[in-house]
């Protein structure tokens, strides 16, 4: 799955998504933002996912996800290519 997502990754699409979600992220409870900020989740991924997932984001990061080839999002974050692939997968997530 990583290779598929990596081929699809378009940095400009990711930047646009982060910009779109920034305002919603700013409206998330500051206590929740602070809790998630202590994690190893990259800030841009927090911005995009936290408004919809809330604190569940912390749990989701360590769950095996079928769409990620039954790997965890945290597994993807272990490399630069994996991080790009995860971002591409996030772009595909239904909203």
N, CA and C atoms as an extended XYZ file, in Angstrom:
285
Properties=species:S:1:pos:R:3:atomname:S:1:resname:S:1:resid:I:1 pbc="F F F"
N         0.815       -1.198        0.000 N   UNK     1
C         0.000        0.000        0.000 CA  UNK     1
C         0.862        1.268        0.000 C   UNK     1
N         1.959        1.198        0.726 N   UNK     2
C         2.803        2.393        0.816 CA  UNK     2
C         3.202        2.915       -0.555 C   UNK     2
N         3.602        1.992       -1.409 N   UNK     3
C         4.064        2.403       -2.737 CA  UNK     3
C         2.950        3.100       -3.514 C   UNK     3
N         1.749        2.556       -3.401 N   UNK     4
C         0.600        3.149       -4.091 CA  UNK     4
C         0.368        4.571       -3.597 C   UNK     4
N         0.334        4.723       -2.284 N   UNK     5
C         0.107        6.056       -1.722 CA  UNK     5
C         1.261        6.998       -2.050 C   UNK     5
N         2.465        6.477       -1.994 N   UNK     6
C         3.626        7.320       -2.269 CA  UNK     6
C         3.586        7.861       -3.698 C   UNK     6
N         3.168        7.024       -4.631 N   UNK     7
C         3.050        7.471       -6.021 CA  UNK     7
C         1.992        8.565       -6.167 C   UNK     7
N         0.957        8.492       -5.331 N   UNK     8
C        -0.145        9.458       -5.403 CA  UNK     8
C         0.157       10.773       -4.699 C   UNK     8
N         1.131       10.778       -3.808 N   UNK     9
C         1.344       11.955       -2.967 CA  UNK     9
C         1.724       13.181       -3.784 C   UNK     9
N         0.958       14.232       -3.570 N   UNK    10
C         1.224       15.517       -4.210 CA  UNK    10
C         1.357       16.552       -3.093 C   UNK    10
N         2.579       17.039       -2.879 N   UNK    11
C         2.798       17.983       -1.778 CA  UNK    11
C         1.856       19.183       -1.793 C   UNK    11
N         1.544       19.689       -2.975 N   UNK    12
C         0.666       20.865       -3.036 CA  UNK    12
C        -0.746       20.540       -2.548 C   UNK    12
N        -1.207       19.330       -2.797 N   UNK    13
C        -2.527       18.926       -2.295 CA  UNK    13
C        -2.512       18.848       -0.775 C   UNK    13
N        -1.413       18.345       -0.232 N   UNK    14
C        -1.296       18.251        1.224 CA  UNK    14
C        -1.273       19.646        1.850 C   UNK    14
N        -0.499       20.542        1.279 N   UNK    15
C        -0.417       21.914        1.801 CA  UNK    15
C        -1.803       22.556        1.785 C   UNK    15
N        -2.536       22.353        0.715 N   UNK    16
C        -3.897       22.898        0.630 CA  UNK    16
C        -4.789       22.328        1.720 C   UNK    16
N        -4.678       21.027        1.962 N   UNK    17
C        -5.498       20.388        2.992 CA  UNK    17
C        -5.169       20.959        4.373 C   UNK    17
N        -3.907       21.126        4.649 N   UNK    18
C        -3.497       21.690        5.942 CA  UNK    18
C        -4.070       23.099        6.096 C   UNK    18
N        -3.992       23.888        5.050 N   UNK    19
C        -4.526       25.254        5.113 CA  UNK    19
C        -6.035       25.251        5.345 C   UNK    19
N        -6.726       24.347        4.697 N   UNK    20
C        -8.181       24.250        4.855 CA  UNK    20
C        -8.548       23.892        6.293 C   UNK    20
N        -7.800       22.986        6.891 N   UNK    21
C        -8.134       22.495        8.230 CA  UNK    21
C        -7.595       23.358        9.366 C   UNK    21
N        -6.711       24.282        9.071 N   UNK    22
C        -6.102       25.090       10.132 CA  UNK    22
C        -7.152       25.803       10.991 C   UNK    22
N        -8.140       26.400       10.371 N   UNK    23
C        -9.162       27.125       11.131 CA  UNK    23
C        -9.952       26.183       12.037 C   UNK    23
N       -10.303       25.017       11.513 N   UNK    24
C       -11.027       24.036       12.333 CA  UNK    24
C       -10.146       23.536       13.472 C   UNK    24
N        -8.874       23.336       13.192 N   UNK    25
C        -7.934       22.901       14.225 CA  UNK    25
C        -7.861       23.943       15.344 C   UNK    25
N        -7.831       25.194       14.970 N   UNK    26
C        -7.749       26.271       15.961 CA  UNK    26
C        -8.959       26.296       16.889 C   UNK    26
N       -10.062       25.700       16.455 N   UNK    27
C       -11.282       25.672       17.262 CA  UNK    27
C       -11.364       24.449       18.180 C   UNK    27
N       -10.430       23.523       18.037 N   UNK    28
C       -10.407       22.335       18.901 CA  UNK    28
C       -10.042       22.778       20.317 C   UNK    28
N       -10.653       22.132       21.292 N   UNK    29
C       -10.385       22.427       22.700 CA  UNK    29
C        -8.867       22.486       22.940 C   UNK    29
N        -8.384       23.580       23.501 N   UNK    30
C        -6.940       23.720       23.732 CA  UNK    30
C        -6.342       22.586       24.575 C   UNK    30
N        -7.110       22.041       25.492 N   UNK    31
C        -6.600       20.936       26.320 CA  UNK    31
C        -6.348       19.697       25.462 C   UNK    31
N        -7.226       19.448       24.514 N   UNK    32
C        -7.045       18.301       23.614 CA  UNK    32
C        -5.862       18.561       22.686 C   UNK    32
N        -5.771       19.775       22.167 N   UNK    33
C        -4.622       20.108       21.304 CA  UNK    33
C        -3.312       19.917       22.063 C   UNK    33
N        -3.281       20.345       23.314 N   UNK    34
C        -2.060       20.223       24.118 CA  UNK    34
C        -1.710       18.758       24.362 C   UNK    34
N        -2.719       17.952       24.627 N   UNK    35
C        -2.485       16.521       24.866 CA  UNK    35
C        -1.905       15.855       23.619 C   UNK    35
N        -2.483       16.144       22.471 N   UNK    36
C        -2.020       15.544       21.218 CA  UNK    36
C        -0.655       16.112       20.823 C   UNK    36
N        -0.402       17.356       21.162 N   UNK    37
C         0.882       17.983       20.833 CA  UNK    37
C         2.051       17.267       21.510 C   UNK    37
N         1.782       16.596       22.617 N   UNK    38
C         2.832       15.860       23.330 CA  UNK    38
C         3.189       14.549       22.634 C   UNK    38
N         2.378       14.155       21.677 N   UNK    39
C         2.621       12.904       20.953 CA  UNK    39
C         3.680       13.130       19.877 C   UNK    39
N         4.019       12.059       19.197 N   UNK    40
C         4.999       12.149       18.110 CA  UNK    40
C         4.328       12.371       16.754 C   UNK    40
N         3.056       12.689       16.778 N   UNK    41
C         2.318       12.914       15.535 CA  UNK    41
C         2.748       14.266       14.959 C   UNK    41
N         3.191       14.280       13.709 N   UNK    42
C         3.591       15.561       13.110 CA  UNK    42
C         2.455       16.589       13.163 C   UNK    42
N         2.832       17.815       13.386 N   UNK    43
C         1.861       18.906       13.550 CA  UNK    43
C         0.878       18.987       12.382 C   UNK    43
N         1.362       18.867       11.162 N   UNK    44
C         0.455       18.967       10.007 CA  UNK    44
C        -0.604       17.872       10.036 C   UNK    44
N        -0.221       16.692       10.459 N   UNK    45
C        -1.191       15.595       10.543 CA  UNK    45
C        -2.181       15.873       11.669 C   UNK    45
N        -1.706       16.436       12.757 N   UNK    46
C        -2.607       16.842       13.839 CA  UNK    46
C        -3.635       17.846       13.322 C   UNK    46
N        -3.168       18.823       12.568 N   UNK    47
C        -4.056       19.873       12.059 CA  UNK    47
C        -5.171       19.281       11.201 C   UNK    47
N        -4.829       18.315       10.372 N   UNK    48
C        -5.811       17.745        9.449 CA  UNK    48
C        -6.750       16.752       10.141 C   UNK    48
N        -6.244       15.961       11.063 N   UNK    49
C        -7.066       14.894       11.633 CA  UNK    49
C        -7.750       15.228       12.958 C   UNK    49
N        -7.135       16.048       13.765 N   UNK    50
C        -7.693       16.311       15.094 CA  UNK    50
C        -9.102       16.903       15.070 C   UNK    50
N        -9.423       17.822       14.167 N   UNK    51
C       -10.790       18.367       14.183 CA  UNK    51
C       -11.883       17.306       14.004 C   UNK    51
N       -11.609       16.280       13.231 N   UNK    52
C       -12.606       15.232       13.000 CA  UNK    52
C       -12.480       14.063       13.979 C   UNK    52
N       -11.267       13.760       14.394 N   UNK    53
C       -11.045       12.569       15.209 CA  UNK    53
C       -10.975       12.847       16.707 C   UNK    53
N       -10.673       14.063       17.068 N   UNK    54
C       -10.517       14.367       18.489 CA  UNK    54
C        -9.409       13.514       19.101 C   UNK    54
N        -9.552       13.228       20.381 N   UNK    55
C        -8.531       12.452       21.090 CA  UNK    55
C        -8.366       11.043       20.532 C   UNK    55
N        -9.381       10.549       19.826 N   UNK    56
C        -9.277        9.219       19.220 CA  UNK    56
C        -8.065        9.133       18.293 C   UNK    56
N        -7.604       10.259       17.808 N   UNK    57
C        -6.421       10.282       16.952 CA  UNK    57
C        -5.257        9.553       17.617 C   UNK    57
N        -5.099        9.739       18.914 N   UNK    58
C        -4.000        9.089       19.637 CA  UNK    58
C        -4.129        7.565       19.591 C   UNK    58
N        -5.331        7.065       19.683 N   UNK    59
C        -5.579        5.619       19.614 CA  UNK    59
C        -5.409        5.125       18.183 C   UNK    59
N        -5.978        5.863       17.246 N   UNK    60
C        -5.955        5.474       15.831 CA  UNK    60
C        -4.529        5.304       15.322 C   UNK    60
N        -3.635        6.133       15.793 N   UNK    61
C        -2.249        6.079       15.318 CA  UNK    61
C        -1.599        4.720       15.569 C   UNK    61
N        -2.089        3.994       16.557 N   UNK    62
C        -1.500        2.695       16.893 CA  UNK    62
C        -2.393        1.514       16.534 C   UNK    62
N        -3.435        1.764       15.765 N   UNK    63
C        -4.322        0.687       15.306 CA  UNK    63
C        -3.899        0.237       13.911 C   UNK    63
N        -3.997       -1.052       13.675 N   UNK    64
C        -3.727       -1.564       12.333 CA  UNK    64
C        -4.904       -1.179       11.443 C   UNK    64
N        -4.589       -0.523       10.351 N   UNK    65
C        -5.610        0.018        9.460 CA  UNK    65
C        -5.586       -0.767        8.145 C   UNK    65
N        -6.704       -1.399        7.785 N   UNK    66
C        -6.730       -2.164        6.532 CA  UNK    66
C        -6.277       -1.354        5.318 C   UNK    66
N        -6.685       -0.097        5.247 N   UNK    67
C        -6.313        0.739        4.099 CA  UNK    67
C        -4.816        1.044        4.057 C   UNK    67
N        -4.133        0.762        5.153 N   UNK    68
C        -2.681        0.963        5.201 CA  UNK    68
C        -1.948       -0.379        5.146 C   UNK    68
N        -2.605       -1.372        4.578 N   UNK    69
C        -1.980       -2.687        4.480 CA  UNK    69
C        -1.853       -3.360        5.838 C   UNK    69
N        -2.793       -3.069        6.717 N   UNK    70
C        -2.823       -3.610        8.082 CA  UNK    70
C        -1.602       -3.199        8.901 C   UNK    70
N        -1.051       -2.050        8.558 N   UNK    71
C        -0.003       -1.438        9.369 CA  UNK    71
C        -0.643       -0.302       10.158 C   UNK    71
N         0.082        0.197       11.129 N   UNK    72
C        -0.428        1.332       11.893 CA  UNK    72
C         0.062        2.636       11.260 C   UNK    72
N        -0.695        3.709       11.457 N   UNK    73
C        -0.197        5.002       10.993 CA  UNK    73
C         1.175        5.326       11.602 C   UNK    73
N         1.377        4.934       12.847 N   UNK    74
C         2.681        5.171       13.486 CA  UNK    74
C         3.802        4.453       12.748 C   UNK    74
N         3.505        3.265       12.220 N   UNK    75
C         4.512        2.548       11.429 CA  UNK    75
C         4.925        3.374       10.211 C   UNK    75
N         3.949        3.997        9.599 N   UNK    76
C         4.230        4.809        8.412 CA  UNK    76
C         5.128        6.000        8.746 C   UNK    76
N         5.006        6.506        9.955 N   UNK    77
C         5.766        7.699       10.340 CA  UNK    77
C         7.239        7.419       10.620 C   UNK    77
N         7.643        6.184       10.516 N   UNK    78
C         9.026        5.827       10.832 CA  UNK    78
C        10.014        6.200        9.727 C   UNK    78
N         9.499        6.626        8.586 N   UNK    79
C        10.383        7.055        7.497 CA  UNK    79
C         9.751        8.236        6.766 C   UNK    79
N        10.579        8.956        6.051 N   UNK    80
C        10.079       10.102        5.287 CA  UNK    80
C         9.109        9.649        4.198 C   UNK    80
N         9.461        8.564        3.520 N   UNK    81
C         8.571        8.046        2.473 CA  UNK    81
C         7.258        7.559        3.074 C   UNK    81
N         7.341        6.893        4.209 N   UNK    82
C         6.135        6.424        4.879 CA  UNK    82
C         5.242        7.579        5.299 C   UNK    82
N         5.859        8.649        5.764 N   UNK    83
C         5.090        9.832        6.167 CA  UNK    83
C         4.362       10.423        4.965 C   UNK    83
N         5.041       10.495        3.840 N   UNK    84
C         4.385       10.996        2.624 CA  UNK    84
C         3.236       10.076        2.219 C   UNK    84
N         3.459        8.777        2.323 N   UNK    85
C         2.410        7.815        1.976 CA  UNK    85
C         1.215        7.972        2.911 C   UNK    85
N         1.475        8.176        4.198 N   UNK    86
C         0.380        8.374        5.151 CA  UNK    86
C        -0.397        9.643        4.811 C   UNK    86
N         0.304       10.687        4.465 N   UNK    87
C        -0.379       11.932        4.083 CA  UNK    87
C        -1.269       11.701        2.860 C   UNK    87
N        -0.779       10.935        1.895 N   UNK    88
C        -1.592       10.628        0.710 CA  UNK    88
C        -2.826        9.822        1.112 C   UNK    88
N        -2.653        8.886        2.028 N   UNK    89
C        -3.794        8.091        2.503 CA  UNK    89
C        -4.807        8.986        3.216 C   UNK    89
N        -4.313        9.917        4.003 N   UNK    90
C        -5.209       10.848        4.708 CA  UNK    90
C        -5.989       11.692        3.702 C   UNK    90
N        -5.331       12.090        2.634 N   UNK    91
C        -6.031       12.863        1.603 CA  UNK    91
C        -7.184       12.070        0.990 C   UNK    91
N        -7.067       10.760        0.989 N   UNK    92
C        -8.117        9.893        0.430 CA  UNK    92
C        -9.267        9.646        1.405 C   UNK    92
N        -9.044        9.924        2.680 N   UNK    93
C       -10.063        9.613        3.688 CA  UNK    93
C       -11.347       10.394        3.416 C   UNK    93
N       -12.484        9.716        3.536 N   UNK    94
C       -13.748       10.438        3.340 CA  UNK    94
C       -13.928       11.514        4.402 C   UNK    94
N       -14.507       12.593        4.003 N   UNK    95
C       -14.763       13.714        4.923 CA  UNK    95
C       -16.240       13.957        5.002 C   UNK    95
